[in-house]
Amino acid sequence: MTSRLQEEIKQTRSFATIEEEALLNIRRTSDRLQHHGQQFFKQHGITPTQYNVLRILRGAGDKGLRCSEFGERLVSSDPDITRLLGRLQKQNLIRRKRDPKDKRVIYTKITDQGLQLLKETDPLVNESTKQLFKHMSREKLATLISLLEEARQPLSN
């Protein structure tokens, strides 16, 4: 019997194991959701990761965050956070300032323009997310969350 994933990727052979099929289903789903997010945020001149950074900075408040703290908080890791922050700074969505006590430390804060962008996009993001999952019940979503958390458990640091 051919699975839906096999049909989507036009694979004629069965998967070697059910674990392989599960992993590839997660990857395929992640890819489709990332593509949707990229197209959505492109309209607003940012990427999904940049949106995530802006939300993190909003939550950090007036103190801001050091560059090293972003890695712990990002949903999707980004190997070059410095460049990402540089692009946001060029758009006047964030500002960076050296710590006067330790010149090696740079704090990043969200600007009023960055806060305004979040104010405009947050309701759109929330509605888009609801539309993506409207075909699934709350119970199925709760099960999905639980299963994904369980799948990530062996990879936790």
Secondary structure by P-SEA (a helix, b strand, c coil): cccaaaaaaccccccccaaaaaaaaaaaaaaaaaaaaaaaaccccccaaaaaaaaaaaaaccccccccccccccccccccaaaaaaaaaaacccccccccccccbbbbbbcaaaaaaaaacaaaaaaaaaaacccccaaaaaaaaaaaaaaaccccc
